[in-house]
Amino acid sequence: MATATNWILNLIVGVPCGGVGVWGAAGLFVFYALVCQCVAETLAVWWRYPEMKGLRMEQTEEVLREGWGSAAKRVD
């Protein structure tokens, strides 16, 4: 499993580096910046928004209106 993970991640990093001649160093930097931005945004949304499973629509509306999902404002 460790070897497969290593090869897959090396492929993800190595393939774009082969295209440095096509994209140039600046293009490669932009590609990695976009990937990092998507990961950061996904984590921020996961951290910021509360779990809504099991809440009625009225409870969900109240949670989102009264504190944008802060744990202290959650309606049980």
N, C-alpha and C positions, 0 to 999 in steps of 0.2 A: 504494500500500500504506500509506503514511504517513497519507494523508487518511482512508482507511477505518478505520485503527486509531484515529485521533483521534476520528472520529465515533462509533465503537463505545464507546470509553471515556467520551466525553462523555455518551452515552446511559445507560451504567451509572451514572454519577454523577448525571446530571440527572433521571432518572425518579423515584428515591426522593425527591429534593428537592421535586418537585411534590406529593408526598404529605405534606408537612410539616403541612398543615392537618388531615389525617386522623390521622397518627401523632403529630404534635407533634415538637418539637425533640428531646426525650428519646428518643422512639421511633426517630428517624432516627439518633441517636448509638448506640443499642443495635444497630441494624441494621449500621452500619459497624464497630462493635466485634466483632460476631459474624463478619463477613467477615474482618477482620484476624486474629482468633483462629484461624479455620480455616486460613488461609494459614500462620500461624506454626506450628501443629501439624503441618501437612503437611511443612514444611521441617525441623522438629525430628525427625520420624520418618525422613525421607529421610537426614538427617545421622547419626542415631544407629544405625540398624540396618544391618548389613553386607549385602553382596550374597550371596545364597545360591545363585545359579545355578551348577550344576556340582558342588555338594557332595552327598555321600551323606547319608542321614538321620542316621547316627551322627555325622558331622562337623558337621552342622547343630546337632544336640543339644548337642554339646560346645562349639561356639562360643557358643550362647545360654546355656548353664549356666555357663561359665567366663569371665565378663567382659562379658556383655550386648553382645557385638558389637564390642568394642574391637578395633582393627586389630592390636594387638600379640598378641592371643590367638587370631587366626584360624588355623585348621588348614588347611594346604595339602595 
